[in-house]
Amino acid sequence: MLKAACEDFVRYVLPALRGALVTYMYVEKKMKQLDIAKLMGISQSAVSRYINMERGLYRRMVEQMPGMKDLLERVVFSLEQGEKLSACELCRAMKEKGLLEEAIKVVESSKFSLRSPSSG
């Protein structure tokens, strides 16, 4: 099957990255949910869902990757400066740091371990 390289990024890595960004801003920077929502251009409800692990299922795996905290800090700084970042820019930044392929591998291996035996 023909599959674009960005499909896995958009489907799995981007939600995990958003979740990691929300968590970073909420926990590390002590920001309020409404401020995070405004900065990221998402609803406060979405922020709450990320914080409560209802979205961004693979966030924990992606957050633990070496180099990811630096990327999160850089993205948050850019957002705080009023820059608008596209999914393509995030993907490129992850590629440049060698994080994209690793994140996709982490998510791919996690998808199988998170399935229940009956969901096969």
C-alpha positions in Angstrom: 0.0 0.0 0.0 1.2 3.5 -0.9 1.6 5.6 2.3 2.8 9.1 2.6 5.6 9.7 5.1 3.5 12.3 7.0 0.6 9.9 7.6 2.1 8.3 10.7 3.3 11.7 11.9 -0.2 13.3 11.7 -2.0 10.2 13.0 0.2 9.2 15.9 3.2 11.5 16.6 1.4 14.9 16.3 -1.3 14.1 18.9 1.5 12.7 21.2 3.6 15.8 20.6 0.6 18.0 21.4 0.0 16.1 24.6 3.7 16.4 25.5 3.5 20.2 24.8 0.4 20.6 26.9 1.9 18.6 29.8 5.2 20.5 29.6 3.4 23.9 29.7 1.0 22.7 32.5 3.5 20.9 34.7 6.9 22.5 34.0 5.9 26.1 33.2 2.9 26.1 35.6 0.6 27.6 32.9 -3.2 27.7 33.2 -5.3 25.5 30.9 -7.0 28.5 29.3 -3.6 30.1 28.6 -2.3 26.9 27.1 -5.4 26.6 24.9 -5.0 30.2 23.6 -1.3 29.7 22.9 -1.9 26.4 21.0 -5.1 27.4 19.3 -7.1 24.6 20.8 -10.0 24.5 23.3 -9.6 24.4 27.0 -11.5 21.1 26.9 -8.9 19.7 24.6 -6.1 20.8 27.0 -7.9 19.1 29.8 -8.2 15.9 27.8 -4.5 15.9 27.0 -3.7 16.5 30.7 -6.0 13.7 31.8 -4.5 11.3 29.2 -7.8 11.1 27.1 -5.9 12.3 24.1 -2.3 11.9 22.9 -2.2 8.2 23.8 1.5 7.7 22.9 2.6 10.9 24.7 4.5 9.2 27.5 6.6 7.2 25.1 7.5 10.2 22.9 8.2 12.5 25.9 10.9 10.1 27.1 12.9 10.2 23.9 16.3 11.8 24.3 16.3 15.3 22.8 12.5 15.7 23.0 12.6 18.1 26.0 14.8 20.5 24.0 12.3 20.4 21.1 9.4 21.0 23.5 11.2 24.0 25.0 11.9 25.4 21.6 8.3 25.0 20.4 6.9 26.6 23.6 9.3 29.5 23.2 8.2 30.0 19.6 4.5 29.9 20.6 5.1 32.4 23.4 6.8 34.7 20.8 3.6 34.6 18.8 4.9 32.4 16.0 2.4 30.0 14.3 3.9 26.6 13.8 2.5 24.2 11.3 2.5 20.4 11.5 5.1 20.4 8.6 7.4 22.7 10.6 7.1 20.4 13.7 7.8 17.4 11.5 10.9 19.1 9.9 12.2 20.1 13.4 11.8 16.5 14.6 13.5 15.2 11.4 16.4 17.6 11.9 17.0 16.4 15.4 16.7 12.8 14.4 13.5 12.4 16.5 10.9 11.7 13.8 11.9 8.2 12.8 12.5 7.3 16.5 9.1 8.6 17.5 7.4 6.6 14.7 9.2 3.5 15.8 8.2 4.0 19.4 4.6 4.5 18.5 4.6 1.6 16.1 6.0 -0.8 18.7 3.6 0.7 21.3 0.5 0.2 19.2 0.9 -3.6 19.3 1.7 -3.7 23.1 -1.3 -1.6 23.9 -3.8 -3.8 22.1 -5.7 -6.3 24.2 -5.4 -10.0 23.2 -9.0 -10.0 22.0 -8.6 -6.9 19.7 -6.2 -8.8 17.4 
